[in-house]
């Protein structure tokens, strides 16, 4: 379901975001010039290998970064036209976090307070941001638990996090995130370590919330199948940069960037015979404290040429709604095939 803000612009706009951290080995360029837009009522996927900068990008929206190691945070993040980087910590806590933008973290066991009952943790934002009475907050908490599919919600209010299953804890996190009717939900690996049945239930819940509430979702994952099935738009990240973006269906049906194509070919497929070995991407991602000049993916890329070492290619429009950062992108008309070779003879480059 598509939508926009009242002013006609995107609900969330990230422009040229750069986040660098100090480490014992040097300054790590964790996010390097990321730009994306999310419309109201849509799901935007952020996908890539571990360490590609997905979580730091999503946490930057709410300013949830480790201040002690933060060396540099540049660029712009605008929510409904409001510059979030220009807000004080007090303004972020009072007006934005939990109220207009909520976040579901990867591990609910560490995100939830282990010594506080579930009911109290759901009621806190309701009383803080909405000014509800204790009774009103309790009744609303029961209804939220019922909406996210928690059985016997009245009894669960008195439970502690360790008394719930992993799927139930994740649903509690979603209930807390939805308690103040946010416009944007950031879900950072929300189904990691959950069985496939619970994963499907949580993702179906997200779909329903987008449809019923016009909720926008930034879905962070390394699972291409999940992103391809559940997202309207996708941004593929590698070494802190977006290397390809566009409608999820189009991007995964015919990837342009060699990295996206290799990721897609590495997906396990039901049609493969039993005991089929999974494809892998050769090599390792570059060290973020010592990024090579030129394209960060060139040492692992089967289509790289000498000119790929000169400068990192900018994200350039390649088709309506699609962009790619590559000097030798794959043909848009060539769909990905699980068993096909990735490379082809490329003038001026290697096969």
Secondary structure, 3 states (H helix, E strand, C coil): CCCCCCCCCCCEEEEEEEEEEEECCEEEEEEEEEEEEECCCCEEEEECCCCCCHHHHHHHHCCCCCHHHEEEEEEEEEECCEEHHHCCHHHHHHHHECCCEEEECCCHHHHCCCCCCHHHHHHHHHHHHHCCCHHHHHHHHHHHHHHCCCCCHHHHCCCCHHHCCHHHHHHHHHHHHHCCCCCEEEEECCCCCCCHHHHHHHHHHHHHHHHHHCCEEEEEECCHHHHHHHCCEEEEEECCEEEEEEEHHHHHHCCCCHHHHHHHHCCCCCCCCCCCCCCCCCCCCCCCCCCCCCCCCHHHCCCCEHHHHCCCCCCEEEECCEEECCCCCCCCCCCCCCCCCCCCCCCCECC
